[in-house]
Amino acid sequence: MSIWLFRAGKQGEYENKFLQDKRVYLTCDNLNTD
């Protein structure tokens, strides 16, 4: 069995966007969170 761990930014700063959009993104310093 495989388990994947996705972190929403170094400190979880993108967690709300991931959950709201129901998507996982490859983040970068200039991710638009609006």
C-alpha positions in Angstrom: 0.0 0.0 0.0 1.3 3.5 -0.9 0.5 6.6 1.1 1.0 10.1 -0.3 1.6 13.1 1.8 0.9 16.6 0.4 1.9 19.6 2.3 0.2 22.9 1.6 3.2 25.1 1.8 6.1 25.0 4.3 3.9 26.1 7.2 0.5 25.1 5.8 -0.2 28.5 4.3 -2.0 27.1 1.3 -4.2 24.6 3.2 -7.4 26.6 2.9 -7.0 27.1 -0.9 -6.3 23.3 -1.4 -9.4 22.4 0.6 -11.6 25.1 -0.8 -10.7 24.2 -4.4 -10.6 20.4 -3.7 -7.3 20.3 -5.6 -3.6 19.8 -4.8 -1.2 22.3 -6.4 2.6 22.4 -6.9 3.2 25.6 -4.9 5.7 28.3 -5.6 6.4 31.7 -3.9 3.9 33.6 -6.0 0.9 31.2 -5.8 -2.3 33.3 -6.3 -4.4 32.5 -3.2 -7.4 34.7 -4.1 
